[in-house]
Amino acid sequence: MAVVDTVSRIMDWLAEDVCPLVSLKLPDASKQDAGYEFKEVHPYVLGMYWPTSKQLLPPDVEDVQPGVLVQVVDGTDEVGGDSETLQIRLHLSAWNPGRHGGDVWVPSEGRFIRSETDTFRPGYDDGWRDAWSFLDTVKREVKNAPTFGGYAAVDRTRPVTFGPYEQEGSVVDFYPYFFAHVDFYVVENVPPSVRYAEYL
């Protein structure tokens, strides 16, 4: 149960401490033009698998993008030891088909407000920046993370690695969706086996 518990605790940490730091566009696949009044949300947190349809989403989740998926890539368990190491991959997603008028902030009476123009410029620049700004925030928070639930912690002897989503060594173009990942290791304390203790 330790692996499931660790994934759940990392999901809780992301939802409570990390995702509120980030606001990204919520997709509307039917409308991406100048008339689209986009909505920004905090990324949703999911565990192990991306839902393949909206019917499989949790009730409070509008879409899997923007989102972060917590996945166990690999793990090791010391035989006779009291610790387990998990390689965690955080899959990050963002949606942004380009620059909408509301993306532009203009000065007004000594403060900045969103532009109300109905302009839209399709392109990659804003989307990849959204995904990689999300990645920078997640990476920073992972490096500074406390323990997860008091018994699992980031393994600070190993590097945090990151990169774009790739297939067969090539970065895949899913415009207007953009994907990246952050990998790190978690060490968790595992209660000793009762059966093993009987033989000591």
C-alpha positions as YAML, in Angstrom:
chain: A
units: angstrom
residues:
- id: 1
  name: MET
  ca: [0.00, 0.00, 0.00]
- id: 2
  name: ALA
  ca: [3.04, 2.32, 0.38]
- id: 3
  name: VAL
  ca: [3.28, 3.06, -3.36]
- id: 4
  name: VAL
  ca: [-0.41, 3.99, -3.66]
- id: 5
  name: ASP
  ca: [-0.14, 6.08, -0.50]
- id: 6
  name: THR
  ca: [2.93, 7.93, -1.80]
- id: 7
  name: VAL
  ca: [1.27, 8.71, -5.16]
- id: 8
  name: SER
  ca: [-1.82, 10.00, -3.31]
- id: 9
  name: ARG
  ca: [0.29, 12.19, -1.03]
- id: 10
  name: ILE
  ca: [2.22, 13.66, -3.96]
- id: 11
  name: MET
  ca: [-1.11, 14.36, -5.70]
- id: 12
  name: ASP
  ca: [-2.38, 16.13, -2.58]
- id: 13
  name: TRP
  ca: [0.83, 18.18, -2.33]
- id: 14
  name: LEU
  ca: [0.55, 19.24, -5.97]
- id: 15
  name: ALA
  ca: [-3.13, 20.18, -5.62]
- id: 16
  name: GLU
  ca: [-2.67, 22.12, -2.39]
- id: 17
  name: ASP
  ca: [0.79, 23.70, -2.70]
- id: 18
  name: VAL
  ca: [1.92, 23.76, -6.35]
- id: 19
  name: CYS
  ca: [-1.00, 24.04, -8.78]
- id: 20
  name: PRO
  ca: [-2.51, 27.12, -7.05]
- id: 21
  name: LEU
  ca: [0.69, 28.94, -8.12]
- id: 22
  name: VAL
  ca: [-0.14, 28.39, -11.82]
- id: 23
  name: SER
  ca: [-3.06, 29.60, -13.98]
- id: 24
  name: LEU
  ca: [-3.43, 28.32, -17.54]
- id: 25
  name: LYS
  ca: [-6.08, 28.44, -20.26]
- id: 26
  name: LEU
  ca: [-8.90, 25.93, -20.21]
- id: 27
  name: PRO
  ca: [-9.37, 24.50, -23.72]
- id: 28
  name: ASP
  ca: [-12.39, 24.92, -25.90]
- id: 29
  name: ALA
  ca: [-11.78, 22.73, -28.92]
- id: 30
  name: SER
  ca: [-14.83, 24.12, -30.74]
- id: 31
  name: LYS
  ca: [-13.70, 27.75, -30.63]
- id: 32
  name: GLN
  ca: [-10.17, 29.10, -30.78]
- id: 33
  name: ASP
  ca: [-10.67, 32.37, -32.62]
- id: 34
  name: ALA
  ca: [-10.86, 36.02, -31.57]
- id: 35
  name: GLY
  ca: [-14.35, 35.59, -30.10]
- id: 36
  name: TYR
  ca: [-13.21, 32.96, -27.59]
- id: 37
  name: GLU
  ca: [-13.34, 34.41, -24.08]
- id: 38
  name: PHE
  ca: [-10.89, 32.02, -22.52]
- id: 39
  name: LYS
  ca: [-11.06, 30.95, -18.92]
- id: 40
  name: GLU
  ca: [-7.97, 30.35, -16.79]
- id: 41
  name: VAL
  ca: [-7.84, 27.56, -14.22]
- id: 42
  name: HIS
  ca: [-5.27, 25.96, -11.97]
- id: 43
  name: PRO
  ca: [-3.93, 22.70, -13.45]
- id: 44
  name: TYR
  ca: [-5.80, 19.58, -12.44]
- id: 45
  name: VAL
  ca: [-4.00, 16.72, -10.70]
- id: 46
  name: LEU
  ca: [-4.50, 13.13, -11.82]
- id: 47
  name: GLY
  ca: [-2.89, 9.84, -10.83]
- id: 48
  name: MET
  ca: [-1.14, 7.20, -12.95]
- id: 49
  name: TYR
  ca: [-3.26, 7.39, -16.16]
- id: 50
  name: TRP
  ca: [-4.73, 10.16, -18.34]
- id: 51
  name: PRO
  ca: [-8.50, 9.68, -18.71]
- id: 52
  name: THR
  ca: [-9.26, 8.84, -22.34]
- id: 53
  name: SER
  ca: [-12.59, 10.68, -22.41]
- id: 54
  name: LYS
  ca: [-14.38, 13.41, -20.46]
- id: 55
  name: GLN
  ca: [-16.81, 10.80, -19.11]
- id: 56
  name: LEU
  ca: [-13.92, 9.27, -17.12]
- id: 57
  name: LEU
  ca: [-12.89, 12.53, -15.44]
- id: 58
  name: PRO
  ca: [-13.40, 13.06, -11.71]
- id: 59
  name: PRO
  ca: [-16.51, 15.20, -11.01]
- id: 60
  name: ASP
  ca: [-14.56, 18.39, -10.17]
- id: 61
  name: VAL
  ca: [-12.34, 18.24, -13.28]
- id: 62
  name: GLU
  ca: [-13.49, 20.07, -16.43]
- id: 63
  name: ASP
  ca: [-10.69, 18.84, -18.71]
- id: 64
  name: VAL
  ca: [-7.33, 17.06, -18.38]
- id: 65
  name: GLN
  ca: [-5.61, 20.14, -19.81]
- id: 66
  name: PRO
  ca: [-4.12, 21.98, -18.12]
- id: 67
  name: GLY
  ca: [-3.02, 19.21, -15.84]
- id: 68
  name: VAL
  ca: [-0.32, 17.26, -14.09]
- id: 69
  name: LEU
  ca: [-0.28, 13.47, -13.93]
- id: 70
  name: VAL
  ca: [1.65, 11.71, -11.16]
- id: 71
  name: GLN
  ca: [3.10, 8.44, -12.45]
- id: 72
  name: VAL
  ca: [5.43, 5.85, -10.95]
- id: 73
  name: VAL
  ca: [8.03, 4.99, -13.61]
- id: 74
  name: ASP
  ca: [10.11, 2.54, -11.62]
- id: 75
  name: GLY
  ca: [10.87, 1.47, -8.09]
- id: 76
  name: THR
  ca: [13.31, -0.45, -5.92]
- id: 77
  name: ASP
  ca: [12.74, -2.08, -2.54]
- id: 78
  name: GLU
  ca: [15.63, -3.10, -0.31]
- id: 79
  name: VAL
  ca: [15.23, -6.76, 0.65]
- id: 80
  name: GLY
  ca: [15.61, -6.82, 4.41]
- id: 81
  name: GLY
  ca: [15.85, -3.05, 4.49]
- id: 82
  name: ASP
  ca: [13.40, -0.43, 5.59]
- id: 83
  name: SER
  ca: [13.26, 1.90, 2.58]
- id: 84
  name: GLU
  ca: [11.84, 1.94, -0.91]
- id: 85
  name: THR
  ca: [12.78, 4.27, -3.77]
- id: 86
  name: LEU
  ca: [10.30, 5.35, -6.45]
- id: 87
  name: GLN
  ca: [11.06, 7.17, -9.68]
- id: 88
  name: ILE
  ca: [8.23, 9.67, -10.13]
- id: 89
  name: ARG
  ca: [7.38, 11.33, -13.41]
- id: 90
  name: LEU
  ca: [5.11, 14.37, -13.44]
- id: 91
  name: HIS
  ca: [3.54, 14.76, -16.89]
- id: 92
  name: LEU
  ca: [2.56, 18.39, -17.47]
- id: 93
  name: SER
  ca: [0.07, 19.64, -20.03]
- id: 94
  name: ALA
  ca: [-1.01, 23.06, -21.25]
- id: 95
  name: TRP
  ca: [-3.38, 24.27, -23.95]
- id: 96
  name: ASN
  ca: [-2.86, 27.52, -25.81]
- id: 97
  name: PRO
  ca: [-3.59, 28.01, -29.53]
- id: 98
  name: GLY
  ca: [-2.07, 31.50, -29.57]
- id: 99
  name: ARG
  ca: [-2.45, 35.01, -28.23]
- id: 100
  name: HIS
  ca: [-6.01, 36.13, -27.49]
- id: 101
  name: GLY
  ca: [-6.81, 39.79, -26.85]
- id: 102
  name: GLY
  ca: [-7.28, 39.04, -23.15]
- id: 103
  name: ASP
  ca: [-3.67, 37.84, -22.93]
- id: 104
  name: VAL
  ca: [-2.51, 41.43, -23.33]
- id: 105
  name: TRP
  ca: [-2.45, 43.68, -20.27]
- id: 106
  name: VAL
  ca: [-2.84, 47.43, -20.88]
- id: 107
  name: PRO
  ca: [-2.38, 50.39, -18.50]
- id: 108
  name: SER
  ca: [-5.58, 51.99, -17.23]
- id: 109
  name: GLU
  ca: [-5.82, 54.62, -14.50]
- id: 110
  name: GLY
  ca: [-2.56, 53.68, -12.83]
- id: 111
  name: ARG
  ca: [-3.03, 49.90, -13.01]
- id: 112
  name: PHE
  ca: [-3.04, 47.16, -15.61]
- id: 113
  name: ILE
  ca: [-6.19, 45.49, -16.94]
- id: 114
  name: ARG
  ca: [-6.78, 42.84, -19.59]
- id: 115
  name: SER
  ca: [-7.30, 44.12, -23.10]
- id: 116
  name: GLU
  ca: [-10.89, 43.86, -24.33]
- id: 117
  name: THR
  ca: [-9.96, 43.65, -28.00]
- id: 118
  name: ASP
  ca: [-11.14, 40.65, -29.99]
- id: 119
  name: THR
  ca: [-7.78, 40.02, -31.58]
- id: 120
  name: PHE
  ca: [-6.34, 36.54, -31.95]
- id: 121
  name: ARG
  ca: [-2.96, 35.52, -33.29]
- id: 122
  name: PRO
  ca: [-2.51, 31.75, -33.66]
- id: 123
  name: GLY
  ca: [0.93, 30.37, -32.97]
- id: 124
  name: TYR
  ca: [3.24, 28.25, -30.88]
- id: 125
  name: ASP
  ca: [5.01, 30.92, -28.84]
- id: 126
  name: ASP
  ca: [2.51, 31.35, -26.03]
- id: 127
  name: GLY
  ca: [1.72, 27.63, -25.73]
- id: 128
  name: TRP
  ca: [5.25, 26.31, -25.32]
- id: 129
  name: ARG
  ca: [5.99, 29.15, -22.89]
- id: 130
  name: ASP
  ca: [2.95, 28.16, -20.81]
- id: 131
  name: ALA
  ca: [4.10, 24.54, -20.60]
- id: 132
  name: TRP
  ca: [7.70, 25.41, -19.76]
- id: 133
  name: SER
  ca: [6.75, 28.09, -17.22]
- id: 134
  name: PHE
  ca: [4.57, 25.42, -15.59]
- id: 135
  name: LEU
  ca: [7.59, 23.08, -15.68]
- id: 136
  name: ASP
  ca: [9.86, 25.72, -14.08]
- id: 137
  name: THR
  ca: [7.38, 26.20, -11.22]
- id: 138
  name: VAL
  ca: [6.99, 22.45, -10.63]
- id: 139
  name: LYS
  ca: [10.75, 21.86, -10.79]
- id: 140
  name: ARG
  ca: [11.42, 24.62, -8.25]
- id: 141
  name: GLU
  ca: [8.75, 23.30, -5.88]
- id: 142
  name: VAL
  ca: [10.01, 19.70, -6.15]
- id: 143
  name: LYS
  ca: [13.52, 20.83, -5.24]
- id: 144
  name: ASN
  ca: [12.14, 22.63, -2.16]
- id: 145
  name: ALA
  ca: [9.53, 20.02, -1.23]
- id: 146
  name: PRO
  ca: [9.23, 18.84, 2.37]
- id: 147
  name: THR
  ca: [8.33, 15.25, 3.15]
- id: 148
  name: PHE
  ca: [5.15, 13.88, 1.64]
- id: 149
  name: GLY
  ca: [2.95, 12.87, 4.57]
- id: 150
  name: GLY
  ca: [5.91, 12.61, 6.91]
- id: 151
  name: TYR
  ca: [7.46, 9.40, 5.62]
- id: 152
  name: ALA
  ca: [8.37, 9.96, 1.95]
- id: 153
  name: ALA
  ca: [10.79, 12.64, 0.72]
- id: 154
  name: VAL
  ca: [12.55, 13.74, -2.45]
- id: 155
  name: ASP
  ca: [15.87, 11.88, -2.81]
- id: 156
  name: ARG
  ca: [18.28, 14.81, -2.82]
- id: 157
  name: THR
  ca: [21.22, 12.61, -3.85]
- id: 158
  name: ARG
  ca: [19.74, 12.32, -7.37]
- id: 159
  name: PRO
  ca: [19.09, 15.08, -9.89]
- id: 160
  name: VAL
  ca: [15.68, 16.34, -10.92]
- id: 161
  name: THR
  ca: [15.43, 15.78, -14.68]
- id: 162
  name: PHE
  ca: [12.98, 17.28, -17.16]
- id: 163
  name: GLY
  ca: [12.19, 17.60, -20.85]
- id: 164
  name: PRO
  ca: [9.56, 17.79, -23.58]
- id: 165
  name: TYR
  ca: [7.27, 14.91, -24.46]
- id: 166
  name: GLU
  ca: [9.00, 12.73, -27.05]
- id: 167
  name: GLN
  ca: [8.23, 9.67, -29.12]
- id: 168
  name: GLU
  ca: [11.10, 7.70, -30.65]
- id: 169
  name: GLY
  ca: [13.52, 10.54, -29.87]
- id: 170
  name: SER
  ca: [11.50, 13.30, -31.52]
- id: 171
  name: VAL
  ca: [9.47, 16.07, -29.89]
- id: 172
  name: VAL
  ca: [5.86, 15.50, -30.90]
- id: 173
  name: ASP
  ca: [3.70, 18.34, -32.23]
- id: 174
  name: PHE
  ca: [0.25, 18.25, -30.61]
- id: 175
  name: TYR
  ca: [-0.58, 21.95, -31.22]
- id: 176
  name: PRO
  ca: [-2.46, 23.57, -29.51]
- id: 177
  name: TYR
  ca: [-1.56, 21.15, -26.68]
- id: 178
  name: PHE
  ca: [1.93, 21.27, -25.18]
- id: 179
  name: PHE
  ca: [3.51, 18.62, -22.94]
- id: 180
  name: ALA
  ca: [6.61, 18.33, -20.76]
- id: 181
  name: HIS
  ca: [7.73, 16.21, -17.82]
- id: 182
  name: VAL
  ca: [9.66, 16.46, -14.56]
- id: 183
  name: ASP
  ca: [11.30, 13.34, -13.06]
- id: 184
  name: PHE
  ca: [12.58, 12.88, -9.53]
- id: 185
  name: TYR
  ca: [13.09, 10.13, -6.97]
- id: 186
  name: VAL
  ca: [11.25, 9.67, -3.70]
- id: 187
  name: VAL
  ca: [12.57, 7.63, -0.77]
- id: 188
  name: GLU
  ca: [9.97, 6.24, 1.57]
- id: 189
  name: ASN
  ca: [10.26, 4.36, 4.83]
- id: 190
  name: VAL
  ca: [8.62, 0.96, 4.69]
- id: 191
  name: PRO
  ca: [7.69, -0.96, 7.84]
- id: 192
  name: PRO
  ca: [9.82, -4.10, 8.18]
- id: 193
  name: SER
  ca: [8.21, -7.35, 7.15]
- id: 194
  name: VAL
  ca: [6.79, -9.31, 10.09]
- id: 195
  name: ARG
  ca: [7.71, -12.63, 8.43]
- id: 196
  name: TYR
  ca: [11.29, -11.43, 7.87]
- id: 197
  name: ALA
  ca: [11.56, -10.31, 11.50]
- id: 198
  name: GLU
  ca: [10.58, -13.79, 12.69]
- id: 199
  name: TYR
  ca: [13.80, -15.23, 11.21]
- id: 200
  name: LEU
  ca: [16.15, -12.75, 12.95]
...
